[in-house]
Amino acid sequence: MLTGPLYDTLCHYVRVNIGQPPATRPPSDERAAGRPATINPDAVARIALHLFAERGYEATSMEDIASAAGIGRKSLYRYFASKADLVWGGIEPAAEAAGLALDTAADGGTSRSAPGTGSGSHAPDVASGVTLPTGMGAAQIRAGLGAAAAAGAAALPDLALTRGRLRLIAEQPDLASRSYAALAPQRERGLRYLIALGVRAETAGYLCAAYLGATFEAWMQWATGSDPDPVPYLLAAVDVLRMPDA
């Protein structure tokens, strides 16, 4: 092992010309092959929200977030393409859970059997092209939408983080302007559910837009307060909607 004056001289050269010894440098973007950085997206988002609150959303860069999270910039970009994705990225678990709840509700309210093999009376729906049980009504449609909203809330692992994200969206016009695109998966699943229950396509589009708008407003109202549970807000939003009889 190198020791003595020559070692001291070498260490001084490293500190002056490189800035700090290799052992204490920040994590590099270049990692050993086959050993990618393990990142907890929610943990990184939490750090980003802290920086946004401390420095301002516009003044915080992706490089700032990567540094604060102790990860490489390239690693951060593999998970999040932009700062907006750090904020809106938390919607995926809720969207998927809500979509599954709608699929379940649709399966329980329609016949998958061939005509003449199922039980109950059925009537054809011209707009959707499926055979539907007669008597499908507003209460069943509302129940499915309410179940989907509640399922989406239950799928979020950290409601405090969700509240922070929503408050930031309310404060930043650029983030708020992304809501239509961010809610696209929920819009598609909602339309599919409504049409499967016999709502005509045009009416389903209007109702789905009303549903997403009302429940998004419910989330925003919940976020401004301190109530721990968003579900009562979501169900209240569904209750104001006018449901068509299918």
C-alpha positions in Angstrom: 0.0 0.0 0.0 1.3 3.5 -0.9 2.1 5.5 2.2 4.2 8.5 3.3 4.7 11.9 1.6 4.0 10.5 -1.9 0.6 9.2 -0.7 -0.2 12.6 0.9 0.8 14.4 -2.3 -1.5 12.1 -4.4 -4.5 12.6 -2.1 -3.9 16.4 -2.3 -3.9 16.2 -6.1 -7.2 14.2 -6.1 -8.9 16.7 -3.9 -7.7 19.7 -5.9 -8.2 18.4 -9.4 -11.2 16.0 -9.0 -12.9 17.7 -6.1 -13.2 14.8 -3.7 -11.9 11.2 -3.3 -13.6 8.6 -5.4 -15.1 6.9 -2.4 -17.1 10.0 -1.4 -18.3 11.1 -4.8 -22.1 11.4 -5.4 -23.6 8.3 -7.2 -22.7 8.3 -10.9 -25.1 7.7 -13.7 -22.7 5.0 -14.9 -23.3 1.9 -12.8 -21.9 -1.6 -13.1 -23.4 -3.6 -16.0 -26.4 -5.6 -14.9 -26.8 -3.7 -11.6 -29.3 -0.8 -12.3 -30.3 1.6 -9.5 -33.2 0.4 -7.4 -35.7 3.3 -7.1 -38.8 3.7 -5.1 -40.9 6.0 -7.2 -43.0 7.2 -4.3 -40.0 8.0 -2.2 -38.5 10.0 -5.1 -41.8 11.8 -5.6 -41.9 12.7 -1.9 -38.4 14.2 -2.1 -39.4 16.1 -5.2 -42.5 17.6 -3.5 -40.3 18.7 -0.6 -38.0 20.5 -3.0 -40.9 22.0 -4.9 -42.3 23.4 -1.6 -38.8 24.6 -0.5 -37.6 26.1 -3.7 -40.6 26.5 -6.0 -41.7 24.2 -8.8 -40.2 26.2 -11.6 -36.9 26.7 -9.8 -36.4 23.0 -9.1 -34.6 21.0 -11.8 -34.6 17.3 -12.4 -30.9 17.4 -11.6 -31.8 18.9 -8.2 -34.2 16.0 -7.6 -31.7 13.3 -8.6 -29.1 14.8 -6.3 -31.4 15.1 -3.4 -32.6 11.5 -3.9 -29.1 10.2 -4.2 -29.6 8.7 -7.6 -28.1 9.3 -11.0 -29.8 11.7 -13.4 -30.2 9.0 -16.0 -31.8 6.7 -13.5 -34.3 9.3 -12.6 -35.2 9.9 -16.2 -35.8 6.1 -16.7 -38.7 6.4 -14.2 -39.9 10.0 -14.8 -39.6 11.8 -18.1 -40.3 15.2 -16.5 -41.2 17.0 -13.3 -44.8 16.8 -14.2 -44.5 13.0 -14.3 -43.3 13.0 -10.7 -46.5 14.7 -9.8 -49.0 12.9 -12.0 -47.3 9.6 -11.8 -49.1 8.6 -8.7 -52.4 8.2 -10.6 -51.6 4.9 -12.1 -52.5 2.6 -9.2 -55.8 4.4 -8.7 -56.7 4.3 -12.4 -56.0 0.6 -12.6 -57.9 -0.3 -9.5 -60.9 1.9 -10.6 -60.8 0.2 -14.0 -60.9 -3.3 -12.5 -63.8 -2.3 -10.3 -65.7 -1.1 -13.4 -64.9 -4.3 -15.2 -66.2 -6.3 -12.3 -69.4 -4.2 -12.1 -69.9 -4.7 -15.8 -69.4 -8.4 -15.6 -72.0 -8.6 -12.9 -74.5 -6.7 -14.9 -74.3 -8.2 -18.3 -74.6 -11.6 -19.8 -71.5 -13.2 -21.4 -73.6 -16.2 -22.6 -74.8 -16.8 -26.1 -78.3 -15.7 -26.8 -80.8 -18.3 -25.4 -78.3 -19.9 -23.0 -78.4 -17.3 -20.1 -81.0 -16.7 -17.5 -83.3 -13.7 -17.4 -84.8 -11.5 -20.1 -82.5 -9.6 -22.5 -82.8 -6.8 -24.9 -80.4 -5.8 -27.7 -78.6 -2.4 -27.5 -78.1 -1.0 -30.9 -75.3 1.4 -29.9 -73.1 -1.1 -28.1 -73.9 -4.2 -30.1 -74.3 -6.4 -27.0 -77.2 -8.2 -25.4 -78.2 -6.7 -22.1 -80.4 -7.7 -19.2 -83.6 -5.7 -19.2 -84.2 -3.4 -16.3 -80.6 -2.1 -16.2 -81.0 1.3 -14.4 -79.5 4.3 -13.0 -78.9 2.8 -9.5 -76.7 0.0 -11.0 -74.8 2.5 -13.1 -74.2 4.8 -10.1 -73.2 1.8 -7.9 -70.5 0.8 -10.3 -69.1 4.3 -10.6 -69.1 4.8 -6.9 -67.3 1.5 -6.4 -64.7 2.5 -8.9 -64.1 5.8 -7.2 -63.7 4.1 -3.8 -61.4 1.4 -5.2 -59.1 4.0 -6.8 -58.7 5.7 -3.4 -58.1 2.4 -1.6 -55.3 1.6 -4.1 -53.2 4.7 -3.2 -50.6 3.6 -0.6 -49.8 7.1 0.7 -52.7 9.5 0.9 -50.5 12.2 2.4 -48.3 12.1 -0.7 -51.5 12.2 -2.8 -52.7 15.3 -1.0 -49.3 17.0 -1.7 -49.5 16.1 -5.3 -53.0 17.4 -5.7 -52.2 20.7 -3.9 -49.3 21.2 -6.3 -51.5 20.5 -9.3 -54.0 23.1 -8.0 -51.2 25.7 -7.7 -49.5 25.1 -11.1 -51.4 25.8 -14.3 -49.0 23.7 -16.3 -49.7 20.7 -14.2 -53.5 21.3 -14.1 -53.5 21.6 -17.9 -52.3 17.9 -18.1 -55.4 16.6 -16.4 -57.2 15.6 -19.6 -54.3 13.5 -20.9 -53.6 12.1 -17.4 -57.2 10.9 -17.0 -57.3 9.2 -20.4 -57.1 5.6 -19.1 -59.9 6.2 -16.7 -62.0 7.8 -19.5 -61.5 4.8 -21.7 -62.5 2.3 -18.9 -65.4 4.4 -17.9 -66.8 4.6 -21.5 -66.4 0.8 -21.8 -68.3 0.3 -18.6 -71.2 2.6 -19.5 -71.6 1.2 -23.0 -71.5 -2.4 -21.6 -74.4 -1.4 -19.4 -76.4 -0.2 -22.4 -75.8 3.5 -22.3 -75.6 4.8 -25.8 -72.1 5.9 -26.9 -72.9 9.6 -27.1 -74.6 9.8 -23.7 -71.8 7.6 -22.3 -69.2 10.2 -23.4 -71.1 13.0 -21.6 -71.6 11.0 -18.5 -68.0 9.8 -18.3 -66.8 13.4 -18.7 -69.2 14.5 -15.9 -68.0 11.6 -13.7 -64.3 12.4 -14.1 -64.9 16.1 -13.6 -66.9 15.6 -10.5 -64.6 13.1 -8.9 -61.5 15.1 -9.8 -63.1 18.1 -8.1 -63.9 15.9 -5.1 -60.2 14.9 -4.9 -59.2 18.6 -5.0 -61.7 19.6 -2.3 -60.4 16.8 -0.1 -56.8 17.8 -0.7 -57.4 21.4 0.6 -58.5 20.1 4.0 -57.3 17.6 6.5 -59.9 14.8 6.5 -58.0 11.5 6.3 -60.5 9.7 4.0 -61.3 11.0 0.5 -64.1 8.4 -0.2 -67.0 10.4 1.3 -66.0 13.3 -1.1 -65.9 10.9 -4.0 -69.2 9.3 -3.3 -70.8 12.8 -2.8 -69.5 13.7 -6.3 -71.0 10.6 -7.8 -74.4 11.3 -6.1 -74.8 14.6 -7.9 -74.6 13.0 -11.3 -77.8 12.4 -13.3 -77.8 8.8 -14.4 -79.6 7.7 -17.6 -81.8 4.5 -17.5 -80.1 2.1 -19.9 
